[in-house]
Amino acid sequence: MNGFQGFNREDRTNGLRADRGERAKAYFSRPGFERPLQAVWDRYASFGKARGNAVVRNATPEECEMVNSFMGWNVKPGGDIRLPLAAFERELLESAFAMTIEELHAVLTGEPLLTKSDRQQLDRQEWEELFRIVKGKLEREEGLLHPVVANWLEQLKAGKADGYRMLRELWRQYAQDAERELANAAAAWNLLLARHLGSEQRLEQSSMQSIEPLLGGLRSDDSRLDGSLDRSDPASPSDGLHPIRLPVLAALATGNPHALDRNVPAGRLLFQALRVSARRAVPEPGQDQESEVRCRADQIGQMGLISQVDRTGQAVNAADSAEAIAGSDSDSDFESESAGTPERDSSIEEPEASAIEADSLASREIYRVAGIADDDISTLVHVFIPWESGGLSILSLRQIERMKKVPFAGDLYVVENPAVFSTLIDMTERWLEKGGAFRLSVDGPALLCTSGPASAAALRLLDRYVQEGPRCGTLYYSGDFDVKGIEIGNVLAARYRGQFRPWRFDSQSYAAGSRSSNREGVRFSDEECNRLKQMGAVWDDSLCRAMSGIGRKLFQEEQIAFYMEDWMCALEHAGVSDSSK
């Protein structure tokens, strides 16, 4: 018999059931019942029945009073309350409320008490409904859903496609946003792939017909191009279709030019789909090699996405490291019962996985092999070639890729910092204005500035110098002695391993620069020191250890005197005396 006073069984049997819900609300809404009831709900949901104990840790006086009153117990405050669900439900049924645990939950919350199995089933049904809605929308609006897109949606639904985890998390928080972003990504890819279908395969009312001139448009054999589409140009697609710009594709597919930007979910979903598609498009050994451009994407994906270095100094592929970071999903309730085990998501959803973006050319190549032209105007690199008229050039990726040949240069001196770059140019111009004793040779050194992480333009120019230059010189690189500086250096060192040389950018230079400075400078945070201990520099195994040991950042501006000395020596070494004219 429970200790609850004020109601008896006669009330229940005499037909006073109509108001028991209100009475239950009034009774169980009193202070002290909140945590015990929540523990009961959670335990019941786990087992799907009144089984096991609901535990309330460090019970308060109010909680003990309520439980003691209802159960007829005498538990003391400060201890744990272990409330057997079977006993609790028995007391409920024998009380004036005459309810089960599930009925009490419905009365108090207005919602059914879902078991773990119930939640999984509901979750699965709502997840599948998301894809049914998106597919239906695409079929209504586009008239034709490309099989590749349809398969991608199925793989994404099953948790087997990159981007799954990001989409699922968005769906959990904002279901409508997830529906919109998934529809935008799928519509864009569907629109992109529709260019490769013959017109007889398109439905007559397909929206593709009205924009075909914009989307499929000019082919490489079109007379309007007048041969201007360079087949050696990396931006030229292998299928002969002129590429479409990403904002144009976004506007045509969604009505919003920024809907496919990489900082929005739809853009990330599309990129991951294209990346996997490009990887799978690489021909197997012995197969037809006409997919050369697609091979290039995979090669760059393997060679260029290098952003981390393990403790042995070996370069680590960033896509692989990102997958290791991502690990398996924690949502095992849903995934364990879905078809197969979801692949680990290697998209740039984790903060650490942003390292995948270190090589900006690799991500651009993914778009290019899919027929999407990237922004080749905004990405720039600053180059100073002393013996050329004007000396300083600011080149866009577009200009670099369309150069018939790169300017003559021998060794390349690359700095990260624009102020250091400008200071070296100032000094060089004063030296030249003096009319001095030297005339520079046409294969002297060139100076290049990345302005932070190497842009796509900088990487493409360096690629061309290494691959096409009149002579294979050395790439001397210098950056800041901080975490970001090491990361930037690692990209270049791994990419140009044969030509790369540190320029005052090793452990000895760091130690000497730190000793010579009479200022405290900027110290590494504890987090930065830990990161340095876990990473390494491709070119110097001891550098990161030295930096974490001394604990001081050393910036390029502090080393300017050394750079000036080295640069002048390089100029004079490449010079030809006036007396030899």
C-alpha positions in Angstrom: 0.0 0.0 0.0 1.5 3.4 -1.0 1.8 6.3 1.4 -0.2 8.7 -0.9 -3.0 10.3 1.2 -6.1 12.1 0.0 -7.3 9.6 -2.6 -8.6 6.0 -2.3 -9.6 3.2 -4.5 -13.3 3.9 -4.1 -12.9 7.2 -5.9 -11.6 5.3 -8.9 -14.3 2.6 -8.8 -17.1 5.0 -8.3 -16.6 6.6 -11.7 -14.4 9.6 -10.7 -12.0 8.9 -13.6 -12.7 12.0 -15.6 -10.6 14.3 -13.5 -7.8 11.9 -12.6 -5.6 13.4 -15.4 -5.9 16.9 -13.9 -5.3 15.5 -10.4 -2.2 13.7 -11.6 -0.9 16.9 -13.2 -1.5 18.8 -9.9 0.2 16.1 -7.8 3.2 15.2 -9.9 4.0 18.8 -10.9 5.0 19.6 -7.3 8.6 20.5 -6.6 10.7 17.4 -6.1 9.1 15.2 -8.7 11.0 16.5 -11.8 14.2 14.5 -11.5 12.6 11.3 -10.3 10.1 11.3 -13.1 12.7 12.1 -15.7 14.8 9.2 -14.5 11.7 7.0 -14.7 11.0 8.1 -18.3 14.6 7.5 -19.4 14.8 4.1 -17.9 11.4 3.0 -19.3 12.4 4.2 -22.7 15.6 2.2 -22.6 13.8 -1.1 -21.9 10.4 -0.5 -23.4 8.8 -1.8 -20.2 8.7 -1.2 -16.4 12.0 -2.9 -15.7 15.1 -1.9 -13.8 15.7 1.0 -11.5 15.5 4.7 -12.1 18.4 6.3 -10.2 18.4 9.9 -8.7 21.8 10.9 -7.6 22.3 13.1 -4.5 18.6 13.4 -3.8 17.4 16.8 -2.4 15.0 17.0 0.6 12.1 17.9 -1.7 12.8 14.9 -3.9 13.0 12.6 -0.9 9.7 14.0 0.5 7.8 13.4 -2.7 9.2 9.9 -3.3 8.6 8.9 0.4 5.1 10.3 0.2 4.1 8.4 -2.9 6.0 5.1 -2.3 5.7 5.0 1.5 9.5 5.0 2.0 11.9 6.8 4.3 14.9 7.7 2.1 17.2 10.4 3.4 18.5 13.5 1.5 22.0 13.4 0.1 22.0 9.8 -0.9 20.8 8.1 -4.1 17.2 7.1 -4.7 16.9 3.8 -6.6 13.3 3.6 -7.7 12.3 0.2 -9.2 10.0 0.9 -12.2 7.9 -2.2 -11.6 7.2 -1.0 -8.0 6.5 2.6 -9.2 4.0 1.4 -11.8 2.3 -0.9 -9.3 1.8 2.1 -7.0 0.5 4.2 -9.9 -2.1 1.5 -10.8 -3.2 1.1 -7.2 -3.5 4.8 -6.6 -6.5 7.0 -7.4 -4.8 7.8 -10.7 -4.9 4.2 -11.9 -2.4 4.8 -14.6 0.6 3.1 -16.2 3.9 4.8 -16.6 3.2 5.5 -20.3 -0.2 6.9 -19.5 1.2 9.2 -16.8 3.9 10.5 -19.3 1.2 11.3 -21.8 -0.9 13.2 -19.2 2.0 15.2 -17.9 3.8 16.0 -21.2 1.1 15.7 -23.8 3.3 13.3 -25.8 3.7 9.5 -25.9 6.6 7.9 -24.1 8.6 6.6 -26.9 10.9 3.7 -26.3 14.3 3.4 -27.9 12.9 1.2 -30.6 10.1 3.6 -31.2 12.5 6.5 -31.5 14.7 4.6 -33.9 11.7 3.7 -36.1 10.3 7.2 -36.1 13.8 8.6 -36.8 14.3 6.3 -39.7 10.9 7.1 -41.2 11.4 10.9 -41.0 15.0 10.5 -42.4 13.7 8.5 -45.4 10.9 11.1 -45.8 13.5 13.8 -46.3 14.9 12.0 -49.3 11.4 11.1 -50.7 10.5 14.8 -50.6 13.7 15.9 -52.2 13.5 13.3 -55.0 9.9 14.2 -55.7 10.7 17.9 -55.9 13.6 17.3 -58.3 11.4 15.0 -60.5 8.7 17.6 -60.6 10.9 20.6 -61.3 13.6 19.1 -63.5 11.5 16.4 -65.3 14.4 14.0 -65.2 16.6 12.7 -62.3 20.0 11.6 -63.5 20.8 8.0 -62.3 24.1 9.2 -60.8 22.2 11.7 -58.6 19.6 9.2 -57.7 22.2 6.7 -56.6 24.0 9.4 -54.7 20.8 10.3 -52.8 20.4 6.6 -51.9 23.9 6.3 -50.7 23.6 9.4 -48.7 20.3 8.2 -47.1 22.1 4.9 -46.1 24.9 6.8 -44.6 27.5 5.6 -47.2 28.3 8.9 -48.9 30.6 11.7 -47.8 28.7 14.6 -46.4 26.3 12.2 -44.6 27.2 13.3 -41.0 27.0 17.0 -41.8 23.6 16.6 -43.4 22.3 14.4 -40.6 23.4 16.9 -37.9 21.7 19.7 -39.8 18.6 17.7 -40.2 18.4 17.0 -36.5 18.6 20.6 -35.7 16.8 22.2 -38.6 14.9 19.7 -40.7 13.6 22.4 -43.2 17.2 23.7 -43.8 18.4 20.2 -44.4 15.7 19.6 -47.0 16.6 22.9 -48.8 20.3 22.3 -48.8 20.1 18.7 -50.0 17.6 19.8 -52.7 20.0 22.6 -53.8 23.0 20.3 -54.0 21.1 17.6 -55.9 19.5 20.0 -58.3 22.9 21.5 -59.2 24.5 18.2 -59.8 21.5 17.0 -61.8 21.7 20.1 -63.9 25.4 19.6 -64.4 25.1 16.0 -65.5 22.2 16.7 -67.8 24.6 18.4 -70.2 26.0 14.9 -71.0 22.6 13.5 -71.9 21.4 13.5 -75.5 18.4 15.8 -76.2 16.3 12.7 -76.9 16.8 11.5 -73.4 15.4 14.7 -71.9 11.7 15.1 -71.2 10.1 17.7 -73.5 9.0 19.9 -70.6 12.4 19.7 -68.9 13.6 23.0 -67.5 17.0 22.1 -69.1 15.8 23.1 -72.6 15.4 26.7 -71.7 18.9 27.1 -70.4 20.8 24.7 -72.6 22.6 27.6 -74.4 23.9 28.8 -71.0 24.7 25.4 -69.4 25.8 23.1 -72.2 26.6 26.0 -74.6 29.8 26.2 -76.5 31.7 23.1 -77.3 35.4 23.0 -78.1 34.6 22.5 -81.8 32.2 25.4 -81.9 33.2 28.0 -84.5 32.3 30.8 -82.1 35.3 29.9 -80.0 37.7 30.4 -82.9 40.0 27.9 -81.4 40.3 29.9 -78.2 39.7 26.9 -75.9 43.2 25.6 -75.2 43.1 21.9 -75.0 46.2 22.0 -72.8 44.5 24.4 -70.4 43.8 22.6 -67.1 40.4 24.3 -67.1 39.4 22.7 -70.4 37.0 19.8 -69.8 37.7 16.4 -71.3 34.2 16.1 -72.8 34.5 19.2 -74.9 31.8 21.1 -73.1 32.6 24.6 -72.1 32.7 24.8 -68.3 30.1 26.7 -66.3 31.0 29.0 -63.5 29.8 27.9 -60.0 27.7 31.0 -59.2 26.0 30.7 -62.6 25.2 27.0 -61.9 23.9 27.9 -58.5 21.7 30.6 -59.8 20.3 28.4 -62.5 19.7 25.5 -60.2 18.5 27.3 -57.1 17.8 31.0 -57.9 20.7 32.0 -55.5 24.2 32.5 -56.9 25.7 31.8 -53.5 23.7 28.6 -52.7 26.7 26.4 -53.7 29.4 28.4 -51.9 31.7 26.2 -49.9 30.7 27.7 -46.6 27.1 26.6 -46.9 25.9 23.0 -46.6 24.7 22.6 -50.2 28.0 23.7 -51.5 29.9 21.2 -49.2 27.5 18.4 -50.2 28.0 19.1 -53.9 31.8 19.3 -53.5 32.0 15.9 -51.6 29.8 14.3 -54.3 32.0 15.7 -57.1 35.2 14.7 -55.2 34.1 11.0 -54.9 32.9 11.0 -58.5 36.2 12.3 -59.8 38.1 9.7 -57.7 36.0 6.9 -59.1 36.3 8.2 -62.7 40.0 7.5 -62.8 40.6 4.6 -65.2 42.1 1.4 -64.0 45.5 0.4 -65.5 45.1 -0.9 -69.0 41.8 0.8 -69.6 41.1 3.6 -72.0 43.2 6.6 -71.1 40.9 9.3 -72.6 39.9 10.4 -69.0 43.3 12.1 -68.5 41.8 15.2 -67.0 39.9 13.2 -64.5 43.2 11.3 -63.7 44.8 14.7 -63.0 42.2 15.4 -60.3 42.9 12.2 -58.5 46.7 12.7 -58.8 46.4 16.2 -57.3 44.1 14.9 -54.7 46.7 12.4 -53.7 49.8 14.6 -54.2 48.5 18.0 -53.2 46.2 17.4 -50.2 49.2 17.2 -47.9 48.8 19.4 -44.9 50.1 17.5 -41.9 53.3 15.7 -41.1 53.6 13.0 -38.6 56.2 12.8 -35.9 58.5 10.9 -38.2 58.5 13.8 -40.7 56.5 11.9 -43.3 53.8 13.8 -45.2 50.3 12.7 -44.4 47.5 12.9 -46.9 45.0 15.3 -45.5 41.9 13.5 -46.7 43.1 10.4 -44.9 43.9 12.3 -41.7 40.6 14.0 -41.8 38.8 10.6 -42.0 40.9 9.4 -39.1 39.9 12.5 -37.2 36.2 12.2 -38.1 36.1 8.6 -36.8 32.8 6.8 -36.5 29.5 8.5 -35.8 28.1 8.4 -32.3 24.5 7.9 -33.6 24.8 4.1 -33.4 21.1 3.6 -32.6 20.1 4.6 -36.1 23.2 3.5 -38.1 23.5 0.0 -36.6 20.2 -1.0 -38.1 20.6 0.8 -41.4 21.9 -1.0 -44.5 25.6 -1.5 -43.9 27.9 0.5 -41.8 28.2 4.2 -42.8 31.5 5.2 -44.2 33.5 7.7 -42.2 32.8 11.1 -43.5 35.9 12.8 -44.8 34.3 16.1 -45.7 35.4 19.3 -44.2 32.9 19.2 -41.4 35.4 18.9 -38.5 37.5 21.9 -37.6 40.6 19.9 -37.9 39.6 18.7 -41.4 39.9 22.2 -42.7 43.5 21.2 -43.5 42.1 19.6 -46.6 41.8 23.1 -48.0 45.6 23.7 -47.6 46.2 23.0 -51.3 43.7 25.2 -53.0 44.5 23.8 -56.4 43.3 20.3 -55.4 39.8 21.5 -54.6 39.6 23.6 -57.8 40.6 20.5 -59.8 37.6 18.6 -58.4 35.3 21.3 -59.8 37.1 21.4 -63.1 36.9 17.8 -63.9 33.1 18.0 -63.3 32.9 20.9 -65.8 32.6 23.7 -63.2 34.9 26.6 -63.9 36.4 28.1 -60.7 37.1 31.7 -59.8 40.4 32.2 -61.6 40.4 36.0 -61.3 40.3 36.7 -57.6 43.2 34.4 -56.7 46.5 36.3 -57.1 50.2 36.0 -56.6 52.8 38.8 -56.5 56.0 38.2 -58.4 59.1 40.4 -58.7 61.6 39.7 -61.5 64.3 42.4 -61.2 65.6 42.3 -64.8 62.1 42.7 -66.4 60.7 46.1 -67.2 58.5 47.1 -64.2 59.8 44.2 -62.2 56.7 43.7 -60.1 53.7 41.7 -61.5 50.4 40.8 -59.9 49.2 37.7 -61.7 45.8 36.0 -61.5 45.3 32.2 -61.9 43.7 32.9 -65.2 46.8 34.7 -66.5 49.2 32.1 -65.2 47.3 29.2 -66.8 47.1 30.9 -70.1 50.8 31.9 -70.3 52.5 30.2 -73.3 55.6 30.0 -71.1 56.7 31.3 -67.8 59.2 34.2 -67.6 62.9 33.1 -67.4 64.1 32.7 -63.8 66.6 30.7 -61.9 66.1 30.2 -58.2 62.8 31.2 -56.7 62.8 33.0 -53.3 59.4 32.8 -51.7 58.2 34.7 -48.7 54.9 34.5 -46.9 54.8 38.1 -45.7 53.8 41.1 -48.0 55.8 43.6 -45.9 59.0 41.6 -46.2 58.4 41.1 -49.9 57.9 44.9 -50.4 61.0 45.7 -48.3 63.2 43.4 -50.4 61.8 45.1 -53.6 62.5 48.5 -52.1 66.1 47.6 -51.5 66.5 46.0 -54.9 65.1 49.1 -56.7 67.5 51.4 -54.8 70.4 49.1 -55.7 69.4 49.1 -59.4 68.9 52.9 -59.4 72.4 53.5 -58.3 73.5 52.3 -61.7 75.9 50.0 -59.9 78.4 47.6 -61.3 76.1 44.8 -62.3 73.7 44.0 -65.1 71.3 41.2 -64.1 71.2 38.0 -66.2 67.9 36.8 -67.5 68.0 33.6 -65.5 68.6 35.4 -62.2 66.5 34.8 -59.1 62.8 35.8 -58.8 61.0 36.8 -55.7 57.5 35.6 -55.0 55.0 36.4 -52.2 52.2 34.1 -51.1 50.6 36.5 -48.7 49.9 33.8 -46.2 48.9 30.3 -47.3 49.9 29.7 -51.0 46.9 30.6 -53.2 45.9 28.6 -56.2 47.7 31.2 -58.4 50.9 30.8 -56.4 50.8 27.1 -56.6 50.1 27.0 -60.3 52.9 29.4 -61.0 55.3 27.4 -58.9 54.1 24.2 -60.6 54.9 25.7 -64.0 58.3 26.9 -62.9 59.2 23.4 -61.6 57.7 21.6 -64.6 58.4 23.9 -67.5 61.1 26.3 -66.3 64.1 26.8 -68.6 66.2 25.4 -65.8 65.2 23.6 -62.7 66.3 26.0 -59.9 65.8 25.8 -56.2 62.7 27.0 -54.3 63.8 28.9 -51.2 60.9 29.4 -48.8 60.7 31.4 -45.6 57.7 31.8 -43.3 56.9 32.8 -39.7 58.0 30.6 -36.9 54.5 29.8 -35.6 52.0 27.0 -36.1 50.4 28.5 -39.2 53.9 29.1 -40.7 54.8 25.5 -40.3 51.6 24.3 -41.8 52.1 26.6 -44.8 55.6 25.5 -45.2 54.6 21.8 -45.1 52.3 22.2 -48.1 55.1 23.6 -50.2 57.8 21.3 -48.9 55.7 18.2 -49.6 54.6 19.5 -53.0 58.0 20.5 -54.2 60.1 18.1 -52.3 62.9 17.9 -54.9 63.3 21.7 -55.2 62.3 22.9 -51.8 64.9 24.5 -49.5 64.2 26.3 -46.2 65.3 30.0 -46.3 66.3 30.9 -42.8 63.5 28.6 -41.8 65.1 25.8 -39.7 65.9 25.1 -36.1 69.3 26.8 -36.2 67.8 30.0 -37.7 65.0 29.9 -35.2 67.4 29.5 -32.2 69.7 32.2 -33.5 66.9 34.6 -34.1 65.4 34.0 -30.7 68.7 34.6 -29.0 69.5 37.8 -31.0 66.2 39.5 -30.1 66.2 41.5 -26.9 62.5 41.6 -26.7 60.1 39.2 -25.1 58.0 38.9 -28.2 54.9 36.8 -28.6 54.7 33.6 -26.6 53.1 30.4 -27.7 49.9 29.4 -25.9 49.7 26.1 -24.2 47.5 24.9 -27.0 50.0 26.0 -29.6 52.8 24.3 -27.8 50.9 21.0 -27.7 50.2 21.3 -31.4 53.8 21.9 -32.1 54.7 18.8 -30.1 52.3 16.7 -32.2 53.3 18.0 -35.6 56.6 18.3 -37.5 58.2 20.2 -40.3 58.9 18.2 -43.5 62.3 19.8 -43.9 63.6 19.8 -40.3 62.6 17.1 -37.8 63.9 19.2 -34.8 62.2 22.5 -35.7 58.9 22.1 -34.0 60.6 20.7 -30.9 62.9 23.7 -30.7 59.9 26.1 -31.1 57.9 24.4 -28.4 61.0 24.3 -26.1 61.9 28.0 -26.5 58.2 29.0 -26.6 58.6 32.2 -28.6 57.1 33.1 -31.9 59.6 34.5 -34.4 58.2 36.5 -37.3 59.6 37.2 -40.7 59.7 41.0 -40.0 62.2 40.3 -37.2 64.5 38.5 -39.7 64.4 41.1 -42.4 68.2 41.9 -42.2 69.0 38.2 -42.9 66.7 38.1 -45.9 68.1 41.3 -47.3 71.6 39.9 -47.1 70.7 36.6 -48.7 68.7 38.3 -51.5 71.5 40.7 -52.4 74.0 37.9 -52.5 71.7 36.0 -54.9 71.4 39.1 -57.1 75.1 39.8 -57.2 75.9 36.1 -57.9 73.5 36.2 -60.9 74.9 39.5 -62.1 77.3 40.2 -65.0 79.9 42.9 -64.5 79.6 46.0 -66.7 83.3 45.7 -67.5 82.6 42.5 -69.4 80.2 44.3 -71.9 
